[in-house]
Amino acid sequence: MRAPIRVGIAIATVVTAAGALAPAAAMAGTDSGVSSTTGATAKFVSYGDKIMLCDQLGDTFSVYAQYYVNGGAIHTTSQHNGGNGTCDTRTTGDPAEGAQVTVRAGRQVDGGADNYGPWKSGRA
C-alpha cells in the first residue's frame, strides 16, 4: 500500500516544481481612448507602443500629440500637417511592459492658443 502513495507524492512534487518554473505570462497592453480637439485626434496604440496622430482638417494648422509615461515628463511628438483625415504614427520609445502611457491631441493655431483634447491613458 505504501508504494502507490509514494508514487503519487512524487508525481505531485514534479508537477508542482514544473509549474513553479514556468515563465509568467506577458502582460497585455491596452490602447488609450481617443483624445480629440478641433482638427486633431491622437491615440496610444499598445501594439508597437505608438501614437496614432490624425489631422482632420485641410487647413494650414499642424497637429501633434503630447504624452507622458507613468506620470513623467511631457513629450511632444513631431508635427503632422497632412489634412483631410490623414493619419501618421509617432513612436513613444519603448516604455516598460505595463507602464501607463497618457496622451492628448494638440493643434497649433497661429496667432492664438493651441487647442488640446483631454488626456487619455493606456498601458504598454
JOUR-V37014 format. One record per run of one state. SS is the DSSP state (A for helix, B for strand, O for the rest). FROM is the first residue (numbers start at 0). TO is the last residue. Records with the same first field share a line. If there is no record, write none. Layout:
BEGIN
SS: FROM-TO / FROM-TO
END
This chain:
BEGIN
O: 0-0 / 21-28 / 30-33 / 37-38 / 45-48 / 55-61 / 69-73 / 76-78 / 80-84 / 91-98 / 107-113 / 116-118 / 123-123
A: 1-20
B: 29-29 / 34-36 / 39-44 / 49-54 / 62-68 / 74-75 / 79-79 / 85-90 / 99-106 / 114-115 / 119-122
END
